[in-house]
Amino acid sequence: MGFQANHEDTKHQLPQQQNFHVLAVDDSSLDRKLLEKLLTVSSYHVTCVDSGDKALEYLGLLDDISSDSSTSSSSSISQQRQETKVNLIMTDYSMPGMTGYDLLQRVKKSSWKDVPVVVMSSENVPSRINMCLEGGAEEFLLKPVQLSDVKRLQPHLMMKSFVSNNCTESDNNSNDSGIDSKSKAISSDDTAC
């Protein structure tokens, strides 16, 4: 019953917040499900992927995807990323292949550089935390992530949304055609975890 009361409280979030889309990246299915639940209860749209490579693919940043070897899964992901705006990326630090820090670096060197990235880890390693924060992460959260952690991210999202909207308006006024077209529309068909 307490959970329902908390869920009812989230229905009264700002309408703008209900359009926020979070890309959650974690190789642990249990952690992905927990994160999806917390974000959904907080009125966010959520797309979950299980690796840094899949996150890069979703964002259109994975260079090695060739049209010859695309599967229906990767075609679906590619189509969705063109229709979806991502407002926040939450990534696990320790994943096989590409770490969360590696993903952070790729995102910050791309057209998605203004999207806030939050790194999560179950290990409290100060040097790792500092490296991620100095590398451009908005926050570093210790797992298990809790609802209070998700609520703590709201000011970052609101500020980034305000800055992003103002930049988009000024870009539109100057007729700059270099605006990332993949970031313009919000899709209601977000991939579930």
C-alpha positions in Angstrom: 0.0 0.0 0.0 2.9 2.3 0.7 4.2 1.7 -2.8 0.9 2.8 -4.2 1.0 6.0 -2.3 4.4 6.8 -3.6 3.2 5.9 -7.1 0.2 8.2 -6.7 2.6 11.1 -5.7 4.5 10.7 -8.9 1.4 11.2 -11.0 1.6 14.9 -10.0 5.0 15.5 -11.4 5.5 18.4 -13.8 4.1 17.5 -17.3 7.6 18.3 -18.7 9.1 15.6 -16.5 6.8 12.9 -17.9 8.5 13.4 -21.3 12.0 12.7 -20.0 13.5 9.6 -21.6 16.3 7.7 -19.8 18.6 5.3 -21.4 19.6 2.7 -18.8 22.8 0.6 -19.4 23.6 -2.3 -17.2 24.8 -5.9 -17.9 22.9 -7.2 -14.8 19.3 -8.0 -15.6 18.4 -7.6 -11.9 19.9 -4.1 -11.7 18.2 -3.2 -15.1 14.8 -4.3 -13.8 15.3 -2.4 -10.5 16.4 0.8 -12.3 13.5 0.5 -14.8 11.0 0.2 -11.9 12.5 3.2 -10.1 12.5 5.4 -13.2 9.0 4.3 -14.3 7.6 5.0 -10.8 9.2 8.5 -11.1 7.3 9.1 -14.4 10.2 8.7 -16.8 10.2 6.8 -20.1 12.9 4.2 -20.0 14.9 2.2 -22.6 17.2 -0.5 -21.2 20.2 -2.1 -22.9 22.7 -4.6 -21.5 26.0 -3.2 -22.8 27.9 -0.1 -23.8 28.0 -1.2 -27.4 24.2 -1.5 -27.5 23.9 2.0 -25.9 26.2 3.4 -28.6 24.1 1.6 -31.2 20.9 3.1 -29.8 22.5 6.5 -29.9 23.8 6.0 -33.4 27.4 6.1 -32.3 28.5 2.6 -33.1 30.7 2.8 -36.2 30.9 -1.0 -37.0 27.2 -1.5 -37.8 26.9 -2.4 -41.4 23.7 -2.6 -43.3 24.7 -6.0 -44.6 24.9 -7.6 -41.1 22.0 -5.8 -39.4 19.5 -8.0 -37.6 15.9 -7.2 -36.9 16.9 -6.3 -33.4 19.5 -3.8 -34.4 17.2 -2.4 -37.2 14.5 -1.9 -34.5 17.0 -0.1 -32.2 18.3 2.1 -35.1 14.8 3.1 -36.1 13.8 3.9 -32.5 16.9 6.1 -31.9 15.9 8.3 -34.8 12.5 8.9 -33.3 13.6 9.3 -29.7 15.2 12.0 -27.6 17.4 10.8 -24.7 17.5 13.2 -21.8 19.7 11.1 -19.4 22.0 8.1 -19.7 22.5 6.0 -16.6 25.2 3.4 -16.9 26.9 0.8 -14.8 30.6 1.3 -14.4 31.7 -2.4 -14.4 30.5 -4.1 -17.6 32.2 -6.6 -19.8 33.8 -5.1 -22.9 33.1 -1.4 -22.6 33.0 0.1 -19.1 30.7 2.8 -18.1 33.6 5.2 -18.1 34.4 4.3 -21.7 30.7 4.9 -22.6 30.8 8.2 -20.8 33.9 9.3 -22.8 32.3 8.3 -26.2 29.1 10.1 -25.4 30.9 13.3 -24.3 32.9 13.4 -27.5 29.8 13.0 -29.7 26.7 15.0 -30.7 25.1 13.7 -27.5 27.7 15.5 -25.3 25.1 17.7 -23.6 23.0 14.7 -22.4 23.8 14.2 -18.7 25.4 10.8 -17.9 25.2 9.2 -14.5 27.6 6.4 -13.6 26.6 3.7 -11.1 28.7 1.1 -9.3 28.4 -1.3 -6.4 32.1 -0.6 -5.5 32.9 2.6 -3.6 36.3 3.4 -5.2 37.2 7.1 -4.7 39.6 7.2 -7.6 37.0 5.7 -9.9 34.3 8.2 -8.7 36.7 11.1 -9.2 37.7 9.9 -12.7 34.0 9.7 -13.8 33.0 13.0 -12.3 36.1 14.7 -13.9 35.3 13.0 -17.1 31.9 14.6 -17.4 29.5 12.5 -15.3 26.7 14.5 -13.6 26.6 12.1 -10.7 28.1 8.8 -9.5 25.6 6.6 -7.6 26.3 3.6 -5.4 24.2 0.5 -6.0 21.7 -0.5 -5.2 20.1 2.6 -6.7 17.2 3.9 -4.6 14.2 6.1 -5.3 15.9 8.9 -3.4 18.8 8.7 -5.8 16.4 9.0 -8.8 14.7 12.0 -7.2 18.1 13.6 -6.7 18.6 13.6 -10.5 15.6 15.7 -11.2 17.3 19.1 -10.8 20.0 18.0 -13.3 17.3 17.0 -15.8 15.3 20.2 -15.4 18.4 22.4 -15.8 19.6 20.5 -18.9 16.2 20.6 -20.3 16.0 24.4 -19.8 19.5 24.9 -21.3 18.7 22.5 -24.2 15.4 24.2 -25.0 17.0 27.7 -25.0 19.9 26.5 -27.2 17.5 24.9 -29.6 15.4 28.1 -29.9 18.5 30.2 -30.6 19.8 27.6 -33.1 16.5 27.6 -34.9 16.5 31.4 -35.0 20.0 31.4 -36.6 18.9 28.8 -39.2 21.7 26.4 -38.2 21.1 23.2 -40.0 23.6 21.2 -37.9 21.1 20.4 -35.1 21.0 16.7 -34.4 17.8 15.5 -36.0 17.8 12.3 -34.0 17.2 14.4 -30.8 14.1 16.3 -32.0 11.2 13.9 -31.5 10.0 12.0 -28.5 8.7 8.5 -29.2 6.0 6.9 -27.1 7.2 3.5 -28.2 10.2 3.2 -26.0 11.8 -0.2 -25.7 11.1 -1.8 -22.3 13.7 -3.7 -20.4 
